[in-house]
Each structure stands twice: as C-alpha cells, then as structure tokens.
Amino acid sequence: MTISRNEGMPGRIRIVVADDHAMIREGLRNLFGMHPEMKVIGEASTGRDAIQMSLNLEPDVVVLGVTLKSPGSIETIREILAHSERIKIVVISMQADQDPVESILKAGASGYLARDSSFEELTTAVLAVLQGQSYLTPGITKTVIQGYLNMSAVPARQGALSKRQCEVLRHIGEGMGTREIAENLSLSINTVETYRRRIMEKLGIFSMAGLIKYAIREKYTSL
C-alpha cells in the first residue's frame, strides 16, 4: 500500500490505483503523474487496502483491476460504495463477456475498460464518470446492450414513475450527465440527483449503467 503526500497540486482529480500487478500500478502512477488534471494519491495491491485507502483518503476515483483479491473486485466495489457513494469506480479487465461485465456494473462500478484500452481512453472514462455518466469500452458496450436486448422482456414498471421521473430516465438512457439533464429540464443539479435516487429506489436499480440499460430495454429512449 503506497500513499502519496504531494499537496502541491490543488484542484487535480484525486485517484487511487488498485491492482495486484506492481508494474500496472507503477505505469498508471507515472502516466497520471504527467496528466495536468489528475494525480495518483495512493496505490493498493489488495481489495482490503483499496477499501481502507478509499476511506482514509476519500479519492474522487478508484481505478481498479478486476483480478484484485482479498477481497475480490466485486466485494471491494461494494464495500467502497457502502462507505461513500461519492467515489466513482472504473474497472480495467481482460474480460468482455456478458456475465463478468454485468456483475461488475451491478456492484456499482461506473466505468469498465478492456485491459488493452489506451491511457487516453482511461482518462476519458475518469472524466465521464465524474460527470455522472457511465463509461464502457465500445466493444463491451455492444456486448452488454446486445445481451439485454436478447433477454426476455421484463414487465415494464413505468407506472411506478412520475412523468418527470420518466423524463429524467429518458435523458439518462440517452447518456446525458446530471448537469446536462438539469439544463435540458430547467432543474437544479440537486433536484436531478434527487429524481435519479428515487428512480433507482423504485426500480431497484442502483447503478447508472443499470439505469441506462433499463431505459434502453424498456424503450424510454430510441437509442
């Protein structure tokens, strides 16, 4: 477990890197170190260290390797978010199959990238999740959406949502972030966040990726 005490870079996005491969942690630390808007404030080699570091340092984003152990990546994600819903989690993985991706997203991760993604794509994902959006590597996006479209239709629960909640859900399904939805509907950001939280509670879906997939499957959006 490595913690950076560099306080000379105020305003930069604070990132914890959690991966069981030392070379990957070192590589990401060096790459983020050259980025003008981001910095690594800690590195963890186990799930337990990642959880503790997230509690102590309160990073903006945790970049997490899917092969993390003690505990595994899914339990690590759940525990981090149980303590702080503000923290965003981006997972890097070799797997692009439906089941592993879906499990990670259901646990609450906001981003999922293939291991061979570029660093530029990783920084794009970090910025996207901080704006309240979900980010999936294009190939993974196709896999996840196709899997949901192929599923037997689940009875829609539109009746449980108010007209305004349906509008918010439609915009979420179109990939809009919180600020963009607020501007489109002439609402405050806090109001949009409240609508989103209530939508999640009513539908029993507790991740942005899950809401997007639900909105597409239930035809709230034409995407």
N, C-alpha and C positions, 0 to 999 in steps of 0.2 A: 504494500500500500504506500503510495507516494503522494504527498501533499505539497502543492506549490504555495509559497507565501509572497509571491510577487504582487505588490499592491500598486505598482506604478502604471497600471493600465486601466483606469476607471472607465466604465461605460461599455467595456467589451463583454461579449456573451461568455458566460462562465460555464465551462464544460468539464464533466468528469468522464474519463475514458475507462471502461471496464471490459477487460478481455483477458483470457487465460494465456495469451501468447505475448511474451515480453516485446518481441520485435514489432508487433502490431501496435502495442501501446506506445512504444518509442516513436514509431513512424508517425502516428497520428499526433502525438505531442509536438513533434517537430513541424509538421505541416500546419497545424492550428497556430503554432507559435509565429508563423510567417503571415498569418491572416490578420488584416488590420482591425477586424471587428470581433475576433474570437480568441479565447485563451483557455488552455487546459489548467484547471486548478487542482486536479487530483487524478490519480490512476489507481485502479483496483484490479487485482488478479483473481478475486473470488466474488461470488454473489454477496456473501456476508460483508466483505469490505466495501462493496459498492453501496449496499444499503446503509451502512454506518457512515460512509463518506457523504452520502446524499443528505443524511440527517444533520451532520455536523457542518457541512459547507454550503448547503442549500444552492446547488448549481441551477442554472437555467435549463440545461440539457444534459442527459446522460447518454453517451454513445456506448452501446452495449453489444458485445459479441454473443451470438446465440449459443455458443458452446460453453459459456460460463458455467461454473459448477459451485456447489457448496453455498447456497442452494443453486438450482438451475436457473436459467434465464427467465422462465415464466414466473416462478415464485419470486425471483428478485424484482421483477417489474411490479408484481402485485404489492410487495411489501414497500417498495419505494413510494408508489402512488397512494398506498394506505396512509402514509405519513404526510404526504404532500402532493395534492393534485396539481399544484402549480408546475412541478417539474415535468418536462417533456422527455420522452424516451425514444431514441432512434436505434433500431436493431440492425446489425450487419450480419448476414448469414449466407451460407453456401446453398441453402435450400430454397427452392421456389415452388415447391409442391403446395397444393391447396391446404392440407391439414396443418403442417407446421406454421404456415403464414397465418392461417385463421386463428390458431391457438395463441400466437404472439399478439395479434391485434385484439383478441378478446381479453387478454390480460391487461391491455391498456396502452400498449405502445402506439405512438403517433406516427412513427416512420419505420419503414422496412426496406433495406437496401441489400442488393446482392453483393457478395464479397468482392466481385470484380468491378464494382462501380468506381468511378473516378472520384478524386477528392473534391473536385468541383461539384459533383452531384451530391456528395455528402454535405457540403456547406449549403447547397440549395435546400436540402432536406431540413437542416437545422433551422434555417430562416423560415421555412414554410411552417414547421410545427410551432414555432414561437409566435406565429400569426394566427394560431388556432386551426390550421389546416392539417390534413393528413398527407403524408408523402410515401408513395410506393414506387420502387423501381418499375419503369414501364412494363417490362415483361411480367413482373409479379402482379401488377395491376390487372393485366389481361387475365392472368390465371385466376385471381380472386373473383373478379366480376363474372367471368365465364362460369365459375363454379356455382356462384349464387344464381345466375340465370338458368342453370341446368337443374337446380333444385326444384322439387315440387313446391308449388306456390304455397306459402304460409298465409292463412287468412289475414287480410289487412286489418289494422287496428286504427283506421283513420277516424272512426267515430270517437275515439278516446282523446283526440287532439282538437284544440280550438282552431278557428280559422287562421288566427295569427301564428299559432304554432305550426300549422301546415305550411304557411308561407316561409317561416324560418327554416323548416326542414327541407323545403324545396331548394332554397338557396344553399343550404349545407350540401345537398346532393349535387349541386352544380359546382361544388368545390370552392365556394366563397368562404373567406375568413370572417371572423367576428366583426372587424371594423367595416368591411365591405358590406356585410349584411345590414349593419346599423345604418350605413349611409343610404342603402337602397330602400330601406323601410322607414327611414326618418326616425330611428330609435336610438337611444343611448347604448353604448357598449355594454354597460351593466345590465340593461333590460334584455338585450340579446342573449347574454350569458345566462340570465335567469330563465328565459324561454328554453334555451338549449338544455339546461339542467332538468327542467320539468318534462321536456320531451323524453330525455333519457330515462327518467323515473317512470313515466307512463309506459314506455315501450320496453323497458327492461334491457336497454342497450346502453353500455357505459363507456363507449369509446367513439371518437369522431369517425374512425374508419368504419365502425359498425353502423353509425347513422347514415353515412354515405351509401353503404351497400344496401341498407334498408330502403332509403329514398329511391335508389335506382330500381330495386326489385319490386317495390310497391308502386312504381310509376309516378312518384311525386315530381320527378324530373324526366325530361325526354332524352337525357344523355344516354 
